[in-house]
Structure formats: structure tokens, C-alpha cells
Amino acid sequence: MRYTITQVYVVPARSQAEATDELMLAMEQGNAGLFLVRTSVRGEKVSVLPRLSWWALIRRQLTGR
């Protein structure tokens, strides 16, 4: 199984370039955790049922099948 790991950092700066430089410097020094706000881990979604078109889904809902 594959997982997607996303980390969100908030870096105070006047520009995007300055924020990037600040975060890279913190990563080099091992202090990136100071700016870390959230970490998200997601696994692959496995669909058991085949995908239905909108019309097939509506038909299924209306007929109760």
C-alpha cells in the first residue's frame, strides 16, 4: 500500500522568496519543526464497486436497487 504524507509549514516573511529561504535555512539547521503546523497521512483509496455515471446513480436511488 502507498501513502501520501503532506506537511504544512507557516513561515512569517515579507515575500515568497524570503519565506522559502527561511524555511530552507531552518531545514538545514534541523529547526523546521518550529514552523510545522500540520502533518497529514493518507492511504490509497480502494474502490470495491465500479464507478457509476450520474444517471445510473440517480436511477439506482429512484428505483431503490
Backbone as CSV, one residue per row, in Angstrom:
resi,resn,N_x,N_y,N_z,CA_x,CA_y,CA_z,C_x,C_y,C_z
1,MET,0.846,-1.177,0.000,0.000,0.000,0.000,0.888,1.236,0.000
2,ARG,0.447,2.264,-0.696,1.196,3.513,-0.743,0.489,4.571,0.093
3,TYR,1.268,5.467,0.674,0.727,6.532,1.498,1.228,7.877,0.990
4,THR,0.395,8.892,1.142,0.772,10.256,0.811,0.921,11.022,2.120
5,ILE,2.083,11.618,2.344,2.345,12.381,3.559,2.502,13.845,3.161
6,THR,1.674,14.696,3.759,1.697,16.120,3.468,2.001,16.873,4.753
7,GLN,2.955,17.807,4.700,3.278,18.628,5.852,3.041,20.085,5.494
8,VAL,2.410,20.825,6.405,2.090,22.231,6.185,2.951,23.073,7.119
9,TYR,3.674,24.025,6.533,4.524,24.929,7.297,3.992,26.347,7.148
10,VAL,4.052,27.130,8.220,3.704,28.549,8.173,4.954,29.314,8.558
11,VAL,5.434,30.145,7.607,6.682,30.876,7.802,6.402,32.370,7.670
12,PRO,6.632,33.153,8.721,6.440,34.609,8.598,7.554,35.222,7.754
13,ALA,7.165,35.972,6.716,8.136,36.619,5.825,7.435,37.708,5.035
14,ARG,8.227,38.554,4.378,7.666,39.635,3.563,7.375,39.207,2.131
15,SER,8.035,38.132,1.671,7.828,37.670,0.300,7.953,36.156,0.255
16,GLN,7.534,35.575,-0.862,7.609,34.126,-1.031,9.067,33.667,-1.048
17,ALA,9.931,34.431,-1.687,11.347,34.070,-1.752,11.975,34.086,-0.361
18,GLU,11.628,35.073,0.425,12.166,35.166,1.788,11.654,34.008,2.650
19,ALA,10.384,33.661,2.487,9.826,32.534,3.244,10.506,31.226,2.858
20,THR,10.763,31.046,1.560,11.446,29.834,1.092,12.858,29.756,1.667
21,ASP,13.579,30.864,1.610,14.936,30.894,2.145,14.949,30.603,3.648
22,GLU,13.988,31.186,4.361,13.903,30.990,5.810,13.621,29.523,6.157
23,LEU,12.703,28.906,5.412,12.375,27.506,5.669,13.548,26.593,5.302
24,MET,14.221,26.857,4.193,15.380,26.044,3.805,16.497,26.156,4.843
25,LEU,16.712,27.346,5.360,17.728,27.543,6.394,17.352,26.767,7.663
26,ALA,16.069,26.817,8.029,15.610,26.082,9.213,15.765,24.575,9.002
27,MET,15.501,24.091,7.781,15.655,22.666,7.489,17.123,22.245,7.576
28,GLU,18.015,23.086,7.071,19.448,22.771,7.136,19.935,22.705,8.579
29,GLN,19.386,23.557,9.428,19.802,23.602,10.827,19.026,22.618,11.699
30,GLY,18.037,21.941,11.123,17.250,20.968,11.873,16.151,21.588,12.717
31,ASN,15.739,22.828,12.380,14.719,23.533,13.153,13.418,23.722,12.391
32,ALA,13.175,22.935,11.363,11.971,23.109,10.547,10.702,22.849,11.357
33,GLY,10.811,22.071,12.421,9.658,21.781,13.269,9.067,23.018,13.924
34,LEU,9.848,24.092,14.008,9.334,25.337,14.577,8.213,25.926,13.729
35,PHE,8.261,25.683,12.424,7.266,26.235,11.503,6.178,25.226,11.135
36,LEU,6.328,23.975,11.567,5.382,22.923,11.201,4.051,23.132,11.909
37,VAL,2.960,23.130,11.118,1.627,23.346,11.667,0.829,22.051,11.680
38,ARG,0.914,21.275,10.586,0.081,20.085,10.482,0.759,19.050,9.593
39,THR,0.572,17.771,9.943,1.029,16.658,9.120,-0.160,15.764,8.839
40,SER,-0.331,15.404,7.578,-1.460,14.577,7.167,-0.932,13.342,6.450
41,VAL,-1.454,12.155,6.824,-1.059,10.901,6.183,-2.319,10.252,5.626
42,ARG,-2.304,9.943,4.348,-3.453,9.313,3.700,-3.014,8.072,2.956
43,GLY,-3.820,7.023,3.073,-3.573,5.808,2.319,-4.349,5.849,1.016
44,GLU,-4.025,4.936,0.133,-4.743,4.854,-1.130,-6.184,4.453,-0.886
45,LYS,-7.077,5.034,-1.638,-8.476,4.653,-1.549,-8.728,3.523,-2.534
46,VAL,-9.317,2.463,-2.047,-9.609,1.316,-2.891,-11.112,1.255,-3.094
47,SER,-11.539,1.335,-4.339,-12.960,1.284,-4.653,-13.354,-0.153,-4.959
48,VAL,-14.331,-0.655,-4.224,-14.791,-2.022,-4.426,-15.819,-2.069,-5.550
49,LEU,-16.678,-1.064,-5.597,-17.723,-1.012,-6.626,-17.212,-0.254,-7.849
50,PRO,-17.680,-0.637,-9.038,-17.289,0.122,-10.226,-17.931,1.504,-10.188
51,ARG,-17.290,2.462,-10.825,-17.828,3.814,-10.855,-19.119,3.848,-11.659
52,LEU,-20.074,4.635,-11.185,-21.356,4.785,-11.866,-21.457,6.176,-12.453
53,SER,-22.165,6.283,-13.548,-22.441,7.607,-14.102,-23.496,8.271,-13.226
54,TRP,-23.668,9.580,-13.398,-24.669,10.300,-12.616,-26.066,9.730,-12.874
55,TRP,-26.340,9.422,-14.145,-27.678,8.914,-14.483,-27.924,7.546,-13.851
56,ALA,-26.918,6.702,-13.857,-27.069,5.383,-13.242,-27.263,5.521,-11.730
57,LEU,-26.566,6.463,-11.124,-26.709,6.688,-9.696,-28.104,7.202,-9.352
58,ILE,-28.618,8.147,-10.132,-29.970,8.673,-9.909,-31.010,7.579,-10.122
59,ARG,-30.837,6.814,-11.166,-31.770,5.712,-11.444,-31.776,4.712,-10.277
60,ARG,-30.592,4.402,-9.754,-30.497,3.470,-8.632,-31.189,4.046,-7.400
61,GLN,-31.029,5.336,-7.160,-31.639,5.980,-5.998,-33.177,5.990,-6.136
62,LEU,-33.675,6.280,-7.333,-35.119,6.359,-7.535,-35.800,5.000,-7.521
63,THR,-35.149,4.001,-8.051,-35.771,2.682,-8.100,-35.485,1.852,-6.862
64,GLY,-34.528,2.272,-6.042,-34.237,1.557,-4.810,-33.429,0.293,-5.006
65,ARG,-32.778,0.138,-6.119,-31.975,-1.076,-6.362,-30.531,-0.848,-6.004
